[in-house]
Amino acid sequence: MQFQSCGRVAVLGGGSWATAIAKIVMHHEERITWYMRRDDRIEDFKRMHHNPAYLTGLYFDVDRINFSSDLNDVVKNNDTLIFVIPSPYIKSHLKKLKANMREKMVVTAIKGIVPEESLTVSRYFERQYNVPEEQVACIGGPSHAEEVALDRLCYLTVGCRDLDNAQVVADLLANKYVKTNVSPDIEGIEYSSVLKNVYAIAAGVCHGLKLGDNFQAVLVANALQEMKRFLKAVQPEDRHVSDSAYLGDLLVTMYSNFSRNRVFGTMIGQGYSVKTAQLEMEMIAEGYYGTNCMKVLNKRYHVNMPILDAVYNILYEKIAPSVEIKILSDSLR
């Protein structure tokens, strides 16, 4: 099915990236539906005209938003569904979904893997909810929510096997500070979005260990090569990993202070335990979950991924960061 327009649009999720996506979409849409799980959060939002927990300086015209905590009602009554629910919770969150999504345009802005399934979010929607592959799209590229809130220029790539449908979604997102392009490489974009979070944790660990800019540069170069090897193994396509959807997203996540995965890694490098770092952040570092998912997934492909292995050993095997990074540093070029 090809879509001529996005029709009625719903944003599903209540975090910072969901808030930024809602802001972007409202440039074009007179009215949107916004699904949030908690009714108390919705009431606070309506009263204060901003998300009470994320990007609190970003104000919305709440008269243009149909808030709802009824997932089935939101899915049933909208045509384009933009999912921005953190990947660790997507499976359990959708258990209550009974509404049919086969006629919907499903867009994932989730940069993670579905836990226990070892599937990208797009594949999960296709297999679990029978959404045709040409009606599933993903949003990738360097795009910190905090910078979107400040109207800073960002570049988004919409991945979809049907490029006409991808363009419809891209047009919905494009505005004066959001530049868009389209790609058929939906799985490549999704996997790179997961891996860049893993590599950002590695960058943070090295920053916490005070290893310096020279080593960070070597780490980034090797991370790109590692990503390229994995993408070639899992989905061999004619892609350019130097494009912004891959390298651009990798760079901004590994270097930016807005990167929660880098911040999480920095805390680990400074000696925090995983649990303490997670509690102090009060935000989800999806790379923690992505590391385990990618480690499990790579048992199928057997790609040489020393950075992934090092991050896994630090987070899950509790190997001292200084020891593990020393071993990693001897293998990099």
C-alpha positions in Angstrom: 0.0 0.0 0.0 1.3 3.5 -0.9 0.3 6.5 1.2 -0.5 9.8 -0.4 -0.3 11.6 2.9 0.2 10.7 6.6 -3.4 11.3 7.5 -4.0 11.5 11.2 -0.7 11.3 13.1 -0.1 10.0 16.5 3.1 10.1 18.6 3.5 7.2 21.1 5.9 7.8 23.9 6.5 10.4 26.6 10.3 10.8 26.7 12.6 13.5 25.4 12.8 12.2 21.8 9.1 11.7 21.7 8.7 15.3 22.8 11.1 16.5 20.1 9.3 14.4 17.5 5.9 15.9 18.5 7.4 19.3 18.1 8.6 18.5 14.6 5.3 17.0 13.5 3.3 19.9 14.8 5.0 22.2 12.3 2.9 20.5 9.6 -0.1 19.0 11.4 -2.8 21.2 12.8 -3.6 18.6 15.3 -1.9 15.4 16.6 -2.7 12.6 19.0 -0.1 12.0 21.7 -0.1 8.7 23.6 1.4 8.7 27.1 1.1 5.8 29.5 0.4 7.9 32.7 -2.7 9.9 33.1 -1.1 12.1 35.8 1.6 13.0 33.4 -1.0 14.0 30.8 -2.8 16.2 33.3 0.4 17.9 34.3 1.2 18.4 30.7 -2.2 20.0 30.0 -1.9 22.3 33.0 1.7 23.4 32.4 1.8 23.4 28.6 5.0 21.4 28.6 6.2 17.9 29.3 6.6 17.8 33.0 9.5 15.4 32.9 11.5 16.0 29.7 12.5 19.1 27.7 10.6 21.2 30.2 11.5 24.4 28.4 9.6 23.4 25.3 6.1 24.8 25.3 3.2 23.4 23.3 -0.2 24.6 22.3 -2.1 21.8 24.1 -5.4 22.7 22.4 -3.9 21.1 19.3 -3.0 17.9 21.0 -5.4 15.0 21.7 -3.7 13.3 24.7 -4.6 9.7 25.5 -3.5 6.9 27.7 -5.6 4.4 25.7 -3.2 2.6 23.4 -5.9 0.8 21.4 -7.9 3.9 20.9 -4.9 5.8 19.6 -3.9 3.0 17.2 -7.5 2.6 15.9 -8.2 6.2 15.3 -4.9 7.3 13.6 -3.3 6.6 10.3 0.4 7.2 10.9 1.8 5.9 14.2 5.2 7.2 15.3 6.5 4.9 18.1 9.1 6.5 20.4 8.8 4.1 23.3 12.3 3.0 24.7 13.3 -0.4 23.3 13.6 -2.2 26.7 9.8 -1.6 27.2 8.3 -1.8 23.7 7.4 -5.5 24.0 5.8 -5.4 27.4 4.1 -2.1 26.5 2.5 -3.4 23.4 1.1 -6.5 25.1 -2.2 -4.7 25.7 -2.5 -3.8 22.0 -5.5 -5.4 20.3 -6.2 -2.9 17.5 -5.2 -3.9 14.0 -2.2 -2.1 12.5 -2.2 -3.7 9.0 -3.6 -0.6 7.4 -1.4 1.8 9.2 1.9 3.5 8.4 4.1 2.5 11.3 7.2 4.6 12.0 9.8 3.7 14.6 12.0 6.4 16.1 13.3 3.8 18.6 17.0 3.3 18.5 17.2 -0.2 20.0 16.6 -3.9 19.6 13.5 -5.6 21.0 14.8 -7.5 24.1 14.5 -11.3 24.1 13.5 -11.3 20.4 16.9 -10.1 18.9 14.8 -8.3 16.3 14.9 -4.7 15.1 11.8 -2.8 16.0 10.7 -2.8 12.3 11.0 -6.5 12.0 9.1 -6.9 15.3 6.2 -4.9 13.9 6.2 -7.0 10.7 6.3 -10.4 12.4 4.3 -9.8 15.6 1.6 -7.4 14.2 1.5 -8.4 10.6 2.3 -4.9 9.3 3.4 -5.1 5.6 7.1 -4.3 5.3 6.4 -1.4 2.8 4.3 0.2 5.6 7.1 0.2 8.2 9.6 3.0 8.3 12.4 4.1 10.7 13.9 7.5 11.6 17.7 7.7 11.9 20.5 10.2 11.8 22.2 12.6 14.2 19.4 14.2 16.1 19.7 15.0 19.8 16.3 15.9 21.2 17.8 18.8 23.2 19.1 20.4 20.0 15.7 19.9 18.2 14.1 21.7 21.1 16.5 24.6 20.4 15.7 24.7 16.7 19.3 23.7 15.8 19.8 22.2 12.4 19.6 18.4 12.3 19.4 15.8 9.5 17.0 12.8 9.6 17.0 9.8 7.3 13.7 7.9 6.8 14.3 4.3 6.0 11.6 2.2 4.3 11.6 -0.4 1.7 9.0 1.6 -0.2 10.7 4.9 -1.0 7.4 6.6 -1.9 6.1 5.9 1.6 9.5 7.0 3.0 9.1 10.3 1.2 5.7 10.9 2.7 7.1 10.5 6.2 10.2 12.6 5.3 7.9 15.4 4.1 6.0 15.3 7.4 9.3 15.8 9.3 11.0 18.4 7.1 11.0 22.0 8.2 13.4 25.0 8.4 15.7 23.2 10.9 15.1 19.5 10.0 16.5 18.3 6.7 15.4 14.9 5.5 16.3 12.3 3.0 15.1 8.7 2.3 16.8 5.3 2.1 15.6 1.7 1.5 18.2 0.5 4.0 15.8 0.3 7.0 17.6 -2.5 8.8 21.0 -1.0 8.2 19.9 2.3 9.7 18.3 0.5 12.7 21.3 -1.7 13.4 23.6 1.3 13.2 21.4 3.2 15.6 21.8 0.4 18.1 25.5 0.0 17.6 26.3 3.7 17.9 24.8 3.7 21.4 27.1 0.8 22.3 30.1 2.6 20.9 29.1 5.8 22.7 29.3 3.9 26.0 32.8 2.8 25.0 33.7 6.4 24.3 32.3 7.5 27.6 34.3 4.8 29.5 37.5 6.0 27.8 36.6 9.6 28.6 36.1 8.5 32.3 39.5 6.8 32.2 41.0 10.1 30.8 42.5 8.3 27.8 42.5 11.5 25.7 41.4 12.7 22.3 44.0 10.7 20.3 42.6 7.4 21.6 39.0 8.6 21.1 39.7 9.3 17.4 41.2 5.8 17.0 38.1 4.3 18.8 35.7 6.1 16.5 37.6 5.0 13.4 37.5 1.4 14.6 33.9 1.6 15.6 32.9 2.7 12.1 34.8 -0.3 10.6 33.2 -2.6 13.1 29.8 -1.3 12.2 30.5 -1.7 8.5 31.5 -5.3 9.0 28.4 -6.1 11.0 26.0 -4.4 8.5 27.6 -6.2 5.6 27.1 -9.5 7.4 23.6 -9.0 8.4 22.2 -7.1 5.5 24.6 -6.9 2.5 23.5 -3.8 0.5 25.1 -1.0 -1.4 25.3 1.5 1.4 27.8 4.2 2.3 28.5 4.1 6.0 30.0 7.6 5.7 26.5 9.0 5.2 24.9 10.9 8.1 22.5 8.1 9.0 25.5 6.0 9.9 28.7 8.0 10.5 26.9 11.2 11.5 24.8 9.5 14.1 27.9 7.6 15.3 30.0 10.8 15.7 27.4 12.8 17.5 26.6 10.0 19.9 30.2 9.3 20.7 31.3 12.9 21.2 28.3 15.0 22.4 27.6 15.9 26.0 23.9 15.4 25.1 24.5 11.7 24.6 23.1 9.8 27.5 25.0 6.7 26.5 28.3 8.6 26.5 27.4 10.1 29.9 26.5 6.6 31.2 29.9 5.2 29.9 31.8 8.1 31.5 30.3 7.3 34.9 31.3 3.6 34.4 34.8 4.7 33.5 34.9 6.9 36.6 34.1 3.9 38.8 30.4 3.9 39.2 28.6 0.5 39.2 26.1 -0.1 36.4 23.2 0.1 38.8 24.4 3.3 40.4 25.0 5.0 37.1 21.5 4.0 35.9 19.9 5.4 39.1 21.8 8.6 39.0 21.0 9.3 35.3 17.3 8.9 35.8 17.1 8.4 32.0 17.5 5.2 29.9 20.8 4.6 28.3 19.6 2.2 25.6 23.1 1.2 24.7 23.2 -0.9 27.9 20.4 -3.1 26.7 21.6 -2.9 23.1 25.0 -4.3 24.1 23.5 -7.5 25.3 21.1 -7.8 22.4 23.9 -7.3 19.8 26.2 -9.7 21.7 23.4 -12.4 21.4 22.7 -11.5 17.8 26.3 -11.7 16.8 26.5 -15.3 18.0 24.6 -16.0 14.7 26.9 -14.0 12.5 30.3 -14.3 14.2 31.5 -10.9 13.1 34.8 -9.6 14.6 33.5 -7.0 17.0 36.1 -6.2 19.7 34.5 -2.9 20.8 31.1 -4.6 21.4 32.9 -7.4 23.2 34.7 -5.0 25.4 31.6 -3.0 26.4 29.8 -6.3 27.1 32.6 -7.5 29.3 32.6 -4.3 31.3 28.8 -4.0 31.7 27.8 -7.7 32.0 30.9 -9.6 33.1 32.0 -6.8 35.5 35.5 -6.7 34.1 37.3 -3.6 35.4 37.1 -0.9 32.7 40.8 -0.1 32.9 41.7 -3.8 32.3 39.2 -4.3 29.5 40.1 -1.1 27.6 43.8 -1.9 27.9 43.1 -5.2 26.2 41.0 -3.4 23.6 43.6 -0.8 22.9 46.1 -3.5 22.0 43.8 -4.8 19.2 42.9 -1.4 17.6 44.7 0.1 14.6 
